[in-house]
Amino acid sequence: MRSLFWRILATFWLAIALVAGLFLLLGRALNQDAWVLSMHPGLDGLDSEWVRRYEHDGQEAAQDFLEQRKRRYRIDTQVLGESGQSLVRGTFPSRAAAFEARQHDERRLPWRRLTAEYTSPESGESYLFIYRIPHPELAAWHRGSLFWPLSALAIALVVLTLFSLLLTLSITRPLDRLRGAVHDLGQTAYQQNSLARLATRRDELGLLAKDFNRMGERLQGLIGSQRQLLRDVSHELRSPLARLRIALALAERASPAERDKLWPRLSQECDRLEALISEILALARLDADTGAAQPVDLAVLLDKLQEDARLTAPEQRLQIDLEPGIQLMGWPDMLERALDNLLRNALRFNPPEQPVLIRVQRQQQRLLLSVRDHGPGVAEAHLQQLGKPFFRAPGQSAAGHGLGLAIARRAAQRHSGELLLANHPEGGFVATLSLPLKQQAS
């Protein structure tokens, strides 16, 4: 998988290596004998022209040519034949040989010594040319001959600029798209496919785009559910408020005896309204930050639910089947509220002669907490709608606001699980919380 980190590192490493390599190569090239012999204007064509004059015009003409070159370029030249003897006097000063003899380190000499061999195309004779260029003259020529090296360096800088531009665009363009997506998300105009192309990248930006798409989808879902919840809440609150308003209007016009009969009705409507608001608040709190997951003692939790069931429905029997050794990480209060709502629904529809069954069992890496009653069940057409806030199946006569299953479903989702609702094959209704055994704080 391509990585943005390695791409940036490789680009900067390549840039540094290219520039450093160019400087090293240029430095070595400028100091190579071949570079000086081929590029210095004082040495350009000297050997071929000297051989031509020596072979056609004689030693004096050849000597005059060397002296002319020395006056113009300050280069001393000596030519040796195949026998190793000097063919002309050359232009070396007499003190140069004695000075070289005293210097053991060639780097301390005041000149650069170069040699080149040339073979005459006419006579076939070989000649050895020895050149001595003073260091000031060589330095001056180096300063004047930097056009091509500087051109090569300019080309390298252009190439590096293009590499840097491509790298910068590969980073800034995705970031601009992410910034636009963040802006659209803040304006509730986010489209889930706006980062689809960016999410196909196989680097950190692609992973960020995928995570952002998931976050945007989740936020849109939460916003949609909250809007739907507000609409449902406003609709559900109208009925008890309308009944309260009617009861108050009747109480204002009623006689004292009739008014005493209306007070229980008013108290009942207030209790219903308070219960509805409590359930709405409980549903809303499930979306709040609950901190880190912690161990859940299922035995203690089920004992508490059993004790509460004895108080609220003493005529009902409760049967608990808990598989030993199960360890669950989660949020105990949230699970208790979810199971309490499932148990209340089961007690509401279960006949007294049959027990309500609570079973806790492990299935691979998941935990199944199921609550089964022996009631009439739910029509198959309405199973998919169960768990939606304020939805009540048609024909349901028991009291409730349709929030119990919604709270249980939201609690399961906060545990990275799900709520499974089905009619039991042997009769009755079963609600199951399917949760992973290991939880992460969300």
Secondary structure, DSSP 8 states (H G I E B T S, - for coil): ---HHHHHHHHHHHHHHHHHHHHHHHHHHHH-HHHHHHH-TTTTTHHHHHHHHHHHH-HHHHHHHHHHHHHHH--EEEEE-TTSSBSS--S--HHHHHHHHH-S-GGGSSEEEEEEEEE-TTT--EEEEEEEEEHHHHHHHHHHT-HHHHHHHHHHHHHHHHHHHHHHHHHHHHHHHHHHHHHHHHTT---TTTTTTGGG-SSHHHHHHHHHHHHHHHHHHHHHHHHHHHHHHHHHHHHHHHHHHHHHHHHHHS-HHHHHHHHHHHHHHHHHHHHHHHHHHHHHHTTS---S-EEE-HHHHHHHHHHHHHHH-TTS-EEEEE-TT--EEE-HHHHHHHHHHHHHHHHHHS-TTS-EEEEEEEETTEEEEEEE--S----GGGTTTTTSTT---TT--S---S-HHHHHHHHHHHTT-EEEEEE-TTSSEEEEEEEESS----
